[in-house]
Amino acid sequence: MVNTAGYTLDQLRETVAELAKAKPYAVTIVDTFGCMNLEDLLEKTEVLNEYLPPSVKIAFHPHNNMLMAYPLAQSI
């Protein structure tokens, strides 16, 4: 999901509910502009965990525009 930070929580819930119907192997949180902080990442991850079956892997693809890619990747 490109620019995951741009989704409201309601938009994210709706999108993930639709994705779950396709039974994907994995869904990736993409920090397209490198603007996510830890709170944003945890909030988005929580929605994915709630709406996706346990068999679906959750991945994180950060960009390092604000030098947050490494600390965020280490935090999850």
C-alpha positions in Angstrom: 0.0 0.0 0.0 1.8 3.0 -1.3 1.9 6.1 1.0 0.3 4.1 3.9 0.8 7.2 6.1 -1.7 9.1 3.9 -4.5 6.7 4.8 -6.9 7.7 7.5 -7.6 4.9 9.9 -11.0 4.4 8.4 -9.6 4.3 4.9 -7.0 1.8 6.0 -9.6 -0.5 7.7 -11.7 -0.5 4.6 -8.7 -1.2 2.3 -7.3 -3.9 4.5 -10.7 -5.6 4.8 -10.9 -5.7 1.0 -7.3 -7.0 0.7 -8.1 -9.8 3.2 -10.7 -11.1 0.8 -7.9 -11.8 -1.7 -6.0 -13.9 0.8 -2.6 -12.3 0.1 0.6 -13.8 1.2 1.8 -10.5 2.6 0.8 -6.8 2.8 3.5 -4.1 3.0 3.3 -0.8 4.9 5.1 1.7 2.6 6.4 4.9 4.1 6.6 6.5 0.7 7.8 10.0 1.8 9.7 8.8 4.9 7.4 10.8 7.2 6.2 8.1 9.6 7.0 8.2 13.2 6.8 5.2 15.6 3.3 6.1 16.7 2.1 6.1 13.1 3.7 2.8 12.3 2.3 1.1 15.3 -1.1 2.5 14.6 -1.1 1.2 11.1 0.3 -2.1 12.1 -2.4 -2.6 14.7 -5.1 -2.1 12.0 -3.4 -4.7 9.7 -3.1 -7.2 12.6 -6.8 -6.6 13.4 -8.2 -7.0 9.9 -5.8 -9.5 8.2 -5.8 -13.3 9.0 -2.8 -14.4 11.1 -1.4 -16.2 8.0 -0.8 -12.9 6.2 2.7 -11.5 6.7 3.1 -7.8 7.4 6.1 -6.1 5.8 7.5 -2.6 6.2 9.2 -0.6 3.4 10.6 2.6 4.8 12.2 5.5 3.0 14.8 7.5 4.8 13.8 11.1 4.0 13.7 12.1 7.7 16.3 9.6 8.9 13.7 7.5 10.5 13.9 4.3 8.4 16.5 2.5 10.6 15.0 3.4 14.0 11.5 2.4 12.8 12.6 -0.9 11.4 14.4 -1.7 14.6 11.3 -0.8 16.7 8.9 -3.3 15.1 
